[in-house]
Structures are given as C-alpha cells and as structure tokens.
Amino acid sequence: MTKTYYIKNVKRINTEQIKINSKHKKYNVVSLFSGCGGMDLGFKGNFQYLNKDYPANPFNLIFANDIFKQAADMYEDNFGLHVEREDIKNIDMKDMPQKKVDIVLGGFPCQSFSYAGKRKGLSDPRGQLYLQMIRVIDYYKPKMFIAENVDGIRNSRKDKDGQNVDISALDTILKDFDKHGYNVQYHVLLAADYGVPQMRRRVIIMGLRKDLGNINNEYYPKKLYDETGELTGKQWLTSKDAIDDLWGKVNKTVIPNHTSRDISKAKFYPGKKMQGNNRIAADKPSPTIRAEHHGNIEAHYRTTLSDPNDMQGWRRLSVRECARLQSFPDSYNFTSSASSAYKAIGNAVPPVLAWHIARAACYTLDQLSNQKC
C-alpha cells in the first residue's frame, strides 16, 4: 500500500495572530543550500516590507552553506554570519557546529525538476543533493526539518538511472526522508497567498522526528490573501503595489540596487516569443522571478513611449524591483554584479513567505514542548 504524504485536511494556523514573547526560547537552525538567505531571513524575521513589519522569530542561525560564491558573499554582508562555501558532499560532520540543532532548512537545488529546465530529475547529480540534507539530518537528529523545491518536482519521473518511472521524484524523496525517522508531508504554497506580489508556487516539505508525534502534528500557514479578497478579506498584492514608486528613480534613490548598473541591457526582439520578451502586468502579481534568465528578465509594465507595444520604450526590471517582487526588504543590499544578484534573487525563497512558514514551524514546535525532545 502506497503511503500518502499529501494530507488534504492539513492543520493550518493564522501566522499573523501568533504572538511570540521576547523571552521565548531560541531554536537552533542549520541552513543548507542557503543562497543569499531568503528562507533564513524569513526565519530570522525583524524586517519591514512594503511598510509592514515582520517581527523577529525565535530562531538562531548557527550554520549556513552554499557553493555560489556571490550569493554567499551577499549572505555574509547582510547577516553577518559566515557561510561555508565547501561542496556539501565534502563537508565533514565533525567540522559542523557541535551544538544541539532543532531545525534543518534546505532548499536543495531545483534545476533538474524545474519546468524551465531539461527535466533530468533524479538522474541529474543536483537532483540527488537532498541525500546530503538527509546526511546532515542523520547527524543532528533535529526535531524538525523543512525542505523547499519547485512545483515541477511532483511530476518529475526520471529515476537515478535516467529511466522513466511511475513514481515521482517527490515521492521518492519523501520516502527517503521517512526511512530516516521522520513523519513527512508536503503542501504547495503560492507566495501570493501570503503577501508576496508574485505567482510563485513552491513545494514545502515538513518533517517531524517520529518520536515526537504523528504526521498530523505539523502546522502550515493559513492563506491570508486571495485573488479577489472574497475568501480572506485581502486581495493579492500586485506588481504595481510593490514597485510603482521606483519608476523614474533609477540613479535617484538611496535604496540600493536601483541604478543603471542594476538593470539588464539585454535587447528586446519585436514579434518574437521568447523568454523575457514581454512586460509584467501592473494589476496582477508578477510571474515567477527566475534565476536562469540569462539577462532576459521581464520588462517593467510602464513604458517611456505613448505606444505600449513599442519596445523602444521598455526597460527591464532592476535588481531592486526583482527583489521587491520577491519580498526582500529594501534594507537588504545585493553586494554583487547585477547578473549575480538577479540569479541569487531568482533562486531565493521569498522572505515574507518564509516568515509565515517560520511562524508555523515555531507554533508546531511549541505544541510539542510537553513531549520528549
């Protein structure tokens, strides 16, 4: 009998209503595949986005790892925490922090599962890096782990030998986590449902150590926004909500990453359908901000000419505008070239979405406080 990891009646909590005392115990966090720190910033909290406060969360980041040098540099510049740049496969567990770890985070590489990629699935060495996350989990035996990946992982059906199989890559990965002592489930979260002005869908896997409770002890964040506002009372934020104030301010603002050097110079091609050869819509959340756009980031919805179809009046989104659409606060400085910043932003988990995941994780762990830890 096939085990079900998708629970329809998942427990959800309104994360905006969770109050965390300043004296709340801190949970130690190990972060893998950290990138520039979108997930980690959400877990840390204490930032502002679009004039809304996201208070501090009771998580203590003690280790971060990524092999993308520029992203690691950005992380260090903004978090003040050293990033281990060694390939995770080569890291000796004895060199990891020798502390109790409560949560392991990991957005293991998604390129082999992405609809925009070659879809090699588990046959791609990158598609097997979740096994390194399991290696770290085996070492620390944290109470909980949270993994993130693209929605395409649910339909990727190439096994480790490159053969097409009936079971999805996600099911294989969930079974492997299960075998290593964790009750696991997954849900697909849409970033727009949580106050991020972007139609970004991501699979969020939660695992609880089996001695701490059953699969139904995990809480996911409750949806707080919807397309019309009829279900939640709040409409999705739009691209205009996020970036309209930046139009006309290139080189004219103290906000970092919004200069002429922070805008891709890739050309537009009239009459052709190709990646990034279009403008985002003003009255909707933006499409997914991608990492592998190779300079072809979409154009702003505004134009400098009266004819909106004349590409001579278009300009591509700046690094800061992409960061806004990903819900990074303006205080986050992408200290790198524009090309590296675009890639790091596109690879990141939106910090606001991560903040809500973090609150749900905190609530889940707090509910276990009277159990064996």
ZAGUGU-990515 format. One record per residue (C-alpha): residue number from 1; residue in three letters; x, y, z. Coordinates in Angstrom, 1 decimal. Layout:
<nodes>
NODE  nr rest     c1     c2     c3
NODE NUM  ALA      X      Y      Z
...
</nodes>
This chain:
<nodes>
NODE  nr rest     c1     c2     c3
NODE   1  MET    0.0    0.0    0.0
NODE   2  THR    1.4    3.4   -1.0
NODE   3  LYS    1.9    5.8    1.9
NODE   4  THR    0.2    9.2    1.5
NODE   5  TYR    2.3   12.3    2.2
NODE   6  TYR   -0.2   14.9    1.0
NODE   7  ILE   -2.8   15.4    3.7
NODE   8  LYS   -5.9   17.2    2.5
NODE   9  ASN   -7.0   18.3    5.9
NODE  10  VAL   -3.7   19.7    6.9
NODE  11  LYS   -3.6   21.8   10.1
NODE  12  ARG   -3.3   25.5    9.3
NODE  13  ILE   -2.6   28.4   11.6
NODE  14  ASN   -3.1   32.1   11.1
NODE  15  THR    0.6   33.1   11.4
NODE  16  GLU   -0.2   36.8   11.8
NODE  17  GLN   -2.0   36.1   15.0
NODE  18  ILE    0.8   34.2   16.6
NODE  19  LYS    2.4   36.3   19.4
NODE  20  ILE    6.0   35.5   20.4
NODE  21  ASN    7.3   36.7   23.6
NODE  22  SER   10.7   38.3   23.6
NODE  23  LYS   11.9   35.7   26.1
NODE  24  HIS   10.8   32.8   24.0
NODE  25  LYS   13.4   30.1   23.9
NODE  26  LYS   15.6   30.1   20.7
NODE  27  TYR   15.6   27.2   18.3
NODE  28  ASN   18.9   26.5   16.7
NODE  29  VAL   18.9   26.3   12.9
NODE  30  VAL   21.3   24.8   10.4
NODE  31  SER   20.7   26.2    6.9
NODE  32  LEU   21.8   24.2    3.8
NODE  33  PHE   21.8   25.4    0.1
NODE  34  SER   21.3   28.9    1.8
NODE  35  GLY   21.8   31.1   -1.3
NODE  36  CYS   21.5   34.7   -0.4
NODE  37  GLY   19.3   33.9    2.5
NODE  38  GLY   15.7   34.3    1.6
NODE  39  MET   14.5   31.4    3.7
NODE  40  ASP   16.9   32.3    6.5
NODE  41  LEU   15.7   36.0    6.6
NODE  42  GLY   12.2   34.8    7.0
NODE  43  PHE   13.2   32.6    9.9
NODE  44  LYS   15.2   35.4   11.4
NODE  45  GLY   12.4   38.0   11.0
NODE  46  ASN   12.8   41.5   12.2
NODE  47  PHE   12.4   43.3    8.9
NODE  48  GLN   10.0   45.6    7.1
NODE  49  TYR    8.5   45.0    3.7
NODE  50  LEU    6.1   47.5    1.9
NODE  51  ASN    5.6   49.4    5.2
NODE  52  LYS    4.6   46.2    7.1
NODE  53  ASP    6.6   44.8   10.0
NODE  54  TYR    7.6   41.2   10.2
NODE  55  PRO    8.7   40.8   13.8
NODE  56  ALA   11.7   38.7   15.0
NODE  57  ASN   11.3   35.0   15.2
NODE  58  PRO   12.9   32.8   17.9
NODE  59  PHE   15.3   31.1   15.6
NODE  60  ASN   19.1   31.2   15.9
NODE  61  LEU   21.0   30.6   12.7
NODE  62  ILE   24.2   28.8   13.6
NODE  63  PHE   25.4   27.5   10.2
NODE  64  ALA   24.9   28.3    6.5
NODE  65  ASN   26.3   26.7    3.4
NODE  66  ASP   26.3   27.4   -0.4
NODE  67  ILE   28.7   27.0   -3.2
NODE  68  PHE   27.5   30.0   -5.2
NODE  69  LYS   30.3   32.4   -4.1
NODE  70  GLN   28.5   35.7   -4.9
NODE  71  ALA   25.3   34.6   -3.1
NODE  72  ALA   27.4   33.6   -0.1
NODE  73  ASP   29.1   37.0   -0.1
NODE  74  MET   25.7   38.7   -0.1
NODE  75  TYR   24.5   36.5    2.8
NODE  76  GLU   27.6   37.3    4.9
NODE  77  ASP   27.2   41.0    4.1
NODE  78  ASN   23.6   41.1    5.2
NODE  79  PHE   23.5   38.5    8.0
NODE  80  GLY   27.0   38.8    9.5
NODE  81  LEU   27.2   35.0    9.6
NODE  82  HIS   30.0   33.0    7.9
NODE  83  VAL   28.9   30.9    5.0
NODE  84  GLU   30.7   27.6    4.4
NODE  85  ARG   31.4   27.5    0.7
NODE  86  GLU   32.6   23.9    0.5
NODE  87  ASP   30.5   21.5   -1.6
NODE  88  ILE   28.1   19.9    0.9
NODE  89  LYS   29.2   16.5   -0.3
NODE  90  ASN   32.7   17.2    1.0
NODE  91  ILE   31.8   18.7    4.4
NODE  92  ASP   32.9   16.5    7.3
NODE  93  MET   30.2   16.5   10.0
NODE  94  LYS   33.0   16.9   12.6
NODE  95  ASP   33.6   20.4   11.1
NODE  96  MET   29.9   21.4   11.6
NODE  97  PRO   28.8   23.2   14.8
NODE  98  GLN   28.8   20.8   17.7
NODE  99  LYS   25.5   22.1   19.1
NODE 100  LYS   22.0   20.9   19.6
NODE 101  VAL   20.1   21.6   16.4
NODE 102  ASP   16.3   22.0   16.4
NODE 103  ILE   15.6   22.6   12.7
NODE 104  VAL   17.5   21.9    9.4
NODE 105  LEU   16.4   24.0    6.5
NODE 106  GLY   17.2   23.2    2.9
NODE 107  GLY   16.1   24.4   -0.5
NODE 108  PHE   18.0   21.7   -2.3
NODE 109  PRO   18.8   22.6   -6.0
NODE 110  CYS   15.7   22.6   -8.2
NODE 111  GLN   17.1   23.0  -11.7
NODE 112  SER   16.7   19.3  -12.5
NODE 113  PHE   13.0   19.4  -11.6
NODE 114  SER   12.0   22.8  -13.0
NODE 115  TYR    9.6   23.0  -15.9
NODE 116  ALA   12.0   25.6  -17.3
NODE 117  GLY   14.9   23.2  -17.3
NODE 118  LYS   15.9   19.9  -19.0
NODE 119  ARG   13.9   17.9  -16.5
NODE 120  LYS   16.5   15.3  -15.8
NODE 121  GLY   15.1   14.7  -12.4
NODE 122  LEU   16.9   12.4  -10.0
NODE 123  SER   19.3   11.4  -12.8
NODE 124  ASP   20.9   14.8  -12.5
NODE 125  PRO   23.5   14.8   -9.7
NODE 126  ARG   21.9   18.1   -8.5
NODE 127  GLY   18.6   16.2   -8.1
NODE 128  GLN   20.3   13.9   -5.6
NODE 129  LEU   21.6   16.6   -3.3
NODE 130  TYR   18.6   16.0   -1.0
NODE 131  LEU   20.6   13.0    0.2
NODE 132  GLN   23.2   15.3    1.6
NODE 133  MET   20.4   17.1    3.5
NODE 134  ILE   19.5   13.7    4.9
NODE 135  ARG   23.1   13.1    5.9
NODE 136  VAL   23.1   16.3    8.0
NODE 137  ILE   19.7   15.4    9.5
NODE 138  ASP   21.0   11.9   10.4
NODE 139  TYR   23.9   13.6   12.2
NODE 140  TYR   21.9   16.2   14.2
NODE 141  LYS   18.6   14.4   14.5
NODE 142  PRO   16.7   17.7   14.7
NODE 143  LYS   13.1   17.9   15.9
NODE 144  MET   12.1   19.2   12.5
NODE 145  PHE   13.3   19.8    9.0
NODE 146  ILE   11.8   22.0    6.3
NODE 147  ALA   12.7   21.5    2.6
NODE 148  GLU   11.7   23.6   -0.4
NODE 149  ASN   11.6   22.9   -4.1
NODE 150  VAL    9.8   23.8   -7.3
NODE 151  ASP    6.3   22.6   -8.1
NODE 152  GLY    7.7   20.6  -11.0
NODE 153  ILE    9.2   18.1   -8.6
NODE 154  ARG    5.7   16.5   -8.2
NODE 155  ASN    5.7   15.5  -11.9
NODE 156  SER    9.4   14.7  -12.5
NODE 157  ARG    9.5   10.9  -13.2
NODE 158  LYS   13.1   10.1  -14.1
NODE 159  ASP   14.9    7.9  -11.6
NODE 160  LYS   18.5    8.0  -10.6
NODE 161  ASP   19.4    5.9  -13.7
NODE 162  GLY   17.6    8.3  -16.1
NODE 163  GLN   14.7    5.9  -16.6
NODE 164  ASN   11.1    7.0  -16.7
NODE 165  VAL    9.2    5.5  -13.8
NODE 166  ASP    5.7    5.6  -12.3
NODE 167  ILE    6.7    7.2   -9.0
NODE 168  SER    7.5   10.9   -8.9
NODE 169  ALA   10.8   12.3   -7.7
NODE 170  LEU    8.9   13.9   -4.8
NODE 171  ASP    7.5   10.6   -3.7
NODE 172  THR   11.0    9.0   -3.8
NODE 173  ILE   12.4   11.9   -1.8
NODE 174  LEU    9.6   11.8    0.8
NODE 175  LYS   10.0    8.0    1.2
NODE 176  ASP   13.7    8.5    1.8
NODE 177  PHE   13.1   11.2    4.5
NODE 178  ASP   10.5    8.8    6.1
NODE 179  LYS   13.0    5.9    6.2
NODE 180  HIS   15.4    8.2    8.2
NODE 181  GLY   13.0    8.6   11.1
NODE 182  TYR   10.7   11.5   10.1
NODE 183  ASN    6.9   11.8    9.6
NODE 184  VAL    6.8   13.9    6.5
NODE 185  GLN    4.1   15.7    4.5
NODE 186  TYR    4.2   18.3    1.8
NODE 187  HIS    2.0   21.1    0.5
NODE 188  VAL    2.2   23.5   -2.4
NODE 189  LEU    2.2   27.1   -1.2
NODE 190  LEU    1.5   30.1   -3.5
NODE 191  ALA    3.6   33.1   -2.5
NODE 192  ALA    0.8   35.5   -3.5
NODE 193  ASP   -1.4   33.9   -0.8
NODE 194  TYR    0.9   35.3    1.9
NODE 195  GLY    1.5   38.9    0.8
NODE 196  VAL    4.2   38.3   -1.8
NODE 197  PRO    3.3   40.1   -5.1
NODE 198  GLN    4.4   37.1   -7.2
NODE 199  MET    2.7   33.9   -8.6
NODE 200  ARG    5.4   31.6   -7.3
NODE 201  ARG    4.4   28.1   -6.3
NODE 202  ARG    6.7   26.0   -4.2
NODE 203  VAL    6.6   22.6   -2.6
NODE 204  ILE    7.2   22.9    1.1
NODE 205  ILE    8.1   19.6    2.8
NODE 206  MET    7.9   19.4    6.6
NODE 207  GLY    9.3   16.6    8.7
NODE 208  LEU    8.9   15.9   12.4
NODE 209  ARG   11.0   13.3   14.2
NODE 210  LYS    8.8   10.2   14.6
NODE 211  ASP    9.3   10.0   18.4
NODE 212  LEU    7.8   13.5   18.8
NODE 213  GLY    4.4   12.8   17.3
NODE 214  ASN    2.5   11.8   14.2
NODE 215  ILE    2.2   13.4   10.8
NODE 216  ASN   -0.8   15.5   11.8
NODE 217  ASN    1.2   17.5   14.3
NODE 218  GLU    2.6   19.7   11.6
NODE 219  TYR    1.1   23.1   11.0
NODE 220  TYR    1.2   25.1    7.7
NODE 221  PRO    0.5   28.8    7.4
NODE 222  LYS   -3.1   29.7    6.7
NODE 223  LYS   -3.8   31.6    3.4
NODE 224  LEU   -4.1   35.3    4.2
NODE 225  TYR   -4.7   36.8    0.7
NODE 226  ASP   -6.6   35.7   -2.4
NODE 227  GLU   -7.2   36.9   -5.9
NODE 228  THR  -10.4   38.9   -5.2
NODE 229  GLY  -10.2   39.2   -1.4
NODE 230  GLU  -13.6   37.5   -1.1
NODE 231  LEU  -12.2   34.5    0.8
NODE 232  THR   -9.6   36.1    3.1
NODE 233  GLY  -10.6   39.8    3.1
NODE 234  LYS   -7.3   40.8    1.5
NODE 235  GLN   -6.5   40.8   -2.3
NODE 236  TRP   -3.3   39.6   -3.7
NODE 237  LEU   -0.7   42.4   -3.9
NODE 238  THR    0.1   43.4   -7.4
NODE 239  SER    3.3   44.4   -9.2
NODE 240  LYS    2.2   48.0   -9.0
NODE 241  ASP    1.8   47.7   -5.2
NODE 242  ALA    5.4   46.6   -5.0
NODE 243  ILE    7.4   48.6   -7.4
NODE 244  ASP    5.5   51.6   -8.8
NODE 245  ASP    7.2   54.1   -6.5
NODE 246  LEU   10.6   53.2   -8.1
NODE 247  TRP    9.6   54.2  -11.6
NODE 248  GLY   11.6   57.2  -12.8
NODE 249  LYS   14.0   56.9   -9.8
NODE 250  VAL   16.9   55.0  -11.5
NODE 251  ASN   20.1   56.5  -10.0
NODE 252  LYS   17.9   58.8   -7.9
NODE 253  THR   17.3   56.9   -4.7
NODE 254  VAL   19.2   55.9   -1.6
NODE 255  ILE   17.6   52.4   -1.9
NODE 256  PRO   20.4   50.1   -3.1
NODE 257  ASN   20.4   48.1   -6.4
NODE 258  HIS   18.3   50.5   -8.4
NODE 259  THR   20.9   52.2  -10.7
NODE 260  SER   21.6   51.9  -14.4
NODE 261  ARG   24.2   49.3  -13.5
NODE 262  ASP   21.5   47.2  -11.8
NODE 263  ILE   19.4   46.8  -15.0
NODE 264  SER   20.0   44.2  -17.6
NODE 265  LYS   20.9   45.6  -21.0
NODE 266  ALA   19.6   42.5  -22.9
NODE 267  LYS   17.7   43.6  -26.1
NODE 268  PHE   14.0   43.1  -26.8
NODE 269  TYR   13.0   41.5  -30.1
NODE 270  PRO    9.8   42.7  -31.7
NODE 271  GLY    7.4   40.0  -33.0
NODE 272  LYS    9.3   37.1  -31.2
NODE 273  LYS    8.0   34.9  -28.5
NODE 274  MET   11.0   34.2  -26.2
NODE 275  GLN   11.9   34.3  -22.6
NODE 276  GLY   11.6   37.7  -21.0
NODE 277  ASN   10.5   39.3  -24.3
NODE 278  ASN    7.4   40.8  -22.6
NODE 279  ARG    6.3   43.1  -19.8
NODE 280  ILE    4.8   42.1  -16.4
NODE 281  ALA    1.2   43.2  -15.7
NODE 282  ALA    0.6   46.1  -13.3
NODE 283  ASP   -2.6   44.9  -11.9
NODE 284  LYS   -1.6   41.3  -11.0
NODE 285  PRO    1.2   39.6   -9.0
NODE 286  SER    4.3   39.2  -11.2
NODE 287  PRO    5.2   35.9  -12.8
NODE 288  THR    7.9   33.9  -11.1
NODE 289  ILE   11.2   35.7  -10.8
NODE 290  ARG   13.6   33.1  -12.4
NODE 291  ALA   17.2   32.5  -11.7
NODE 292  GLU   18.3   31.2  -15.1
NODE 293  HIS   17.0   34.1  -17.2
NODE 294  HIS   20.5   34.9  -18.7
NODE 295  GLY   19.7   38.6  -18.6
NODE 296  ASN   16.3   38.2  -20.1
NODE 297  ILE   14.4   39.4  -17.1
NODE 298  GLU   10.9   40.8  -18.0
NODE 299  ALA   10.2   44.4  -18.7
NODE 300  HIS    8.5   46.9  -16.3
NODE 301  TYR    4.8   47.4  -17.0
NODE 302  ARG    5.4   51.1  -17.6
NODE 303  THR    7.0   52.5  -20.8
NODE 304  THR    8.5   55.8  -21.8
NODE 305  LEU    6.6   56.0  -25.1
NODE 306  SER    2.9   56.5  -25.8
NODE 307  ASP    2.6   53.2  -27.7
NODE 308  PRO    2.9   50.5  -25.1
NODE 309  ASN    3.8   47.9  -27.8
NODE 310  ASP    6.9   49.9  -29.0
NODE 311  MET    9.8   48.1  -27.3
NODE 312  GLN   12.0   51.1  -27.7
NODE 313  GLY   10.2   52.5  -24.6
NODE 314  TRP   10.6   49.4  -22.5
NODE 315  ARG   13.2   48.7  -19.8
NODE 316  ARG   13.9   45.5  -17.9
NODE 317  LEU   13.3   45.2  -14.2
NODE 318  SER   16.1   46.4  -12.0
NODE 319  VAL   17.7   44.2   -9.4
NODE 320  ARG   15.8   46.1   -6.7
NODE 321  GLU   12.5   45.7   -8.5
NODE 322  CYS   13.0   42.0   -8.7
NODE 323  ALA   13.9   42.0   -5.0
NODE 324  ARG   10.7   43.8   -4.2
NODE 325  LEU    8.7   41.3   -6.2
NODE 326  GLN   10.4   38.6   -4.2
NODE 327  SER    9.6   40.4   -0.9
NODE 328  PHE   13.1   41.3    0.1
NODE 329  PRO   13.2   44.4    2.3
NODE 330  ASP   14.9   47.5    0.9
NODE 331  SER   17.5   47.2    3.7
NODE 332  TYR   18.9   44.0    2.0
NODE 333  ASN   21.8   45.1   -0.2
NODE 334  PHE   22.8   42.8   -3.0
NODE 335  THR   26.5   43.4   -3.0
NODE 336  SER   27.4   41.9   -6.3
NODE 337  SER   27.1   42.4  -10.0
NODE 338  ALA   23.6   42.7  -11.4
NODE 339  SER   23.9   39.3  -13.1
NODE 340  SER   24.8   37.5   -9.9
NODE 341  ALA   22.1   39.4   -8.0
NODE 342  TYR   19.4   38.5  -10.5
NODE 343  LYS   20.4   34.9  -10.1
NODE 344  ALA   20.5   34.9   -6.3
NODE 345  ILE   17.1   36.6   -6.1
NODE 346  GLY   15.6   34.2   -8.5
NODE 347  ASN   16.9   31.2   -6.5
NODE 348  ALA   15.6   32.6   -3.2
NODE 349  VAL   12.6   31.7   -1.2
NODE 350  PRO   10.6   34.9   -0.8
NODE 351  PRO   11.4   36.1    2.8
NODE 352  VAL    7.8   37.1    3.5
NODE 353  LEU    6.6   33.6    2.6
NODE 354  ALA    9.5   32.1    4.7
NODE 355  TRP    8.4   34.3    7.6
NODE 356  HIS    5.0   32.7    7.6
NODE 357  ILE    6.5   29.2    7.3
NODE 358  ALA    8.8   30.1   10.2
NODE 359  ARG    5.9   31.1   12.4
NODE 360  ALA    4.0   27.9   11.6
NODE 361  ALA    7.2   25.9   12.4
NODE 362  CYS    7.6   27.7   15.7
NODE 363  TYR    3.9   27.0   16.6
NODE 364  THR    4.4   23.4   15.7
NODE 365  LEU    7.5   23.0   17.9
NODE 366  ASP    5.8   24.8   20.7
NODE 367  GLN    2.9   22.3   20.6
NODE 368  LEU    5.5   19.6   21.2
NODE 369  SER    7.0   21.3   24.2
NODE 370  ASN    5.5   18.8   26.7
NODE 371  GLN    6.7   15.8   24.7
NODE 372  LYS   10.0   14.1   24.6
NODE 373  CYS   12.5   16.4   22.9
</nodes>
